[in-house]
Amino acid sequence: MPQFRSTYAMACATQPEFPVYCLRPAAVKTATRWFIDNFPGRTLFAVKTNPYFVPTVAAAGLRHFDVASIAEIEDVARQVPGARMSFMHPVKSRLSIRRAYFEFGIRDFSLDCEAELDKILEETQGARDLNLFVRLKVSNRHSCMSLAGKFGISGDPASRLLLRARQAADELGICFHAGSQLMRPKAYVEAMEEVANQIRRSGVIIDILDVGGGFPSIYPHSSPPPLADFVDAINAVFETMPVSETCELWCEPGRALVAEAASLVVRVELRKGNALYINDGVFGGLFDAGQPQFIYPTQVLKSPAQLSGNLQEFSFFGPTCDSADYMPGPFLLPANIDEGDYIEIGGLGAYSMQLRTEFNGFYQKDLVEVEDGPLLSMYGIARTEELVAANSTLQQWDQDQLPGES
Ligand SMILES: Cc1ncc(COP(=O)(O)O)c(C=O)c1O
């Protein structure tokens, strides 16, 4: 893969006709080491966020992966032989359960209903060495992206499922997901209190508590407290939970490990007032800039001498003919930006490369590695890049209030 000192160096050297993903493996390693060193338990990487970084995460010392499909399982098995995988999708096809268990040696399976438990037991021929994780439904109210609508069980049905799973499992786990991009440590506190109530109600003894993903990254519209605050909060509640001394604590971060480790360099094809028509959009790598209205950090890749000092708010249109290919932002950029300028859009290491489509014939396939730091970092990684002085987007909007909060 081509390597460049910085996104700016790449844009100057190649003047790319198509969007280019600029990957920062060093940032993934820093994030991975942070979790290994600071989370008081076991960390799994949620592969769905960006399978490209699987070997990078492994090289940093993390060899346990949360996988959601047979394709992800094959990918991890090929790239990290001997890695442990946990099949944490609560609804799996019968064939994928069979292949996961017999072909790939997977023993960890999540579920949120009795029919799925029956499937797992049937397809593993009544195996006695299963680690079963019952996914509980918890509040997602402190997240930017709720995942509450689809999976999870609670109340008496959860108690019945926990008791049945306890009898069938070698190890019994409880897992949950409090939503992605959690903005408050109390999201975990409240979810773990809900779990504690459910454990008391059902009277089961659990071996593993998996607090899921949700650890935040940093965006101009969403600037969370330090990750250490989240870990401290989890640790404090875990101490009070009705679980045995030997109960393990797991987490499955995705976004927090990789989001800041990739940027996309796009080109302005046309300017109409404060709207920039760029060569990537919501059907490409910028899905979450559309309806979810994520505001990513941006900087124009011009030398400081060519920039006007004034910053202005812009919205983006993507390259397809669909009106939904619109990203309201606002994205702060120099007032004199125009056709032909390159923009670095940061924070795209998670849920971007995986969501690309080929709609209208646009597909962002060019990847390079860069050595400069991310535009914004949760880990204090410095941006050692010559454009920093002129950078528009290290400025933070104070808009981290969540819907419904006052
Ligand atoms: C089961 C599971 N674990 C972990 C994650 C990763 O979540 P995040 O990227 O918010 O850390 C997801 C995301 O959908 C998930 O479904």
The ligand as an SDF file (V2000), in Angstrom:
LIG
                    3D

 16 16  0  0  0  0  0  0  0  0999 V2000
  -22.6510   -6.6650   19.4510 C   0  0  0  0  0  0  0  0  0  0  0  0
  -21.8840   -5.4100   19.1830 C   0  0  0  0  0  0  0  0  0  0  0  0
  -20.7210   -5.2110   19.8560 N   0  0  0  0  0  0  0  0  0  0  0  0
  -19.9590   -4.1110   19.6270 C   0  0  0  0  0  0  0  0  0  0  0  0
  -20.3560   -3.1510   18.7120 C   0  0  0  0  0  0  0  0  0  0  0  0
  -19.4600   -1.9580   18.5090 C   0  0  0  0  0  0  0  0  0  0  0  0
  -20.0700   -0.8130   18.9680 O   0  0  0  0  0  0  0  0  0  0  0  0
  -19.2820    0.5780   19.0050 P   0  0  0  0  0  0  0  0  0  0  0  0
  -18.7570    0.8190   17.6550 O   0  0  0  0  0  0  0  0  0  0  0  0
  -20.3220    1.5470   19.4360 O   0  0  0  0  0  0  0  0  0  0  0  0
  -18.1850    0.4390   20.0300 O   0  0  0  0  0  0  0  0  0  0  0  0
  -21.5720   -3.3100   18.0210 C   0  0  0  0  0  0  0  0  0  0  0  0
  -22.0210   -2.2890   17.0710 C   0  0  0  0  0  0  0  0  0  0  0  0
  -23.0390   -2.3860   16.4260 O   0  0  0  0  0  0  0  0  0  0  0  0
  -22.3530   -4.4630   18.2650 C   0  0  0  0  0  0  0  0  0  0  0  0
  -23.5060   -4.6780   17.6080 O   0  0  0  0  0  0  0  0  0  0  0  0
  1  2  1  0
  2  3  1  0
  2 15  2  0
  3  4  2  0
  4  5  1  0
  5  6  1  0
  5 12  2  0
  6  7  1  0
  7  8  1  0
  8  9  2  0
  8 10  1  0
  8 11  1  0
 12 13  1  0
 12 15  1  0
 13 14  2  0
 15 16  1  0
M  END
$$$$
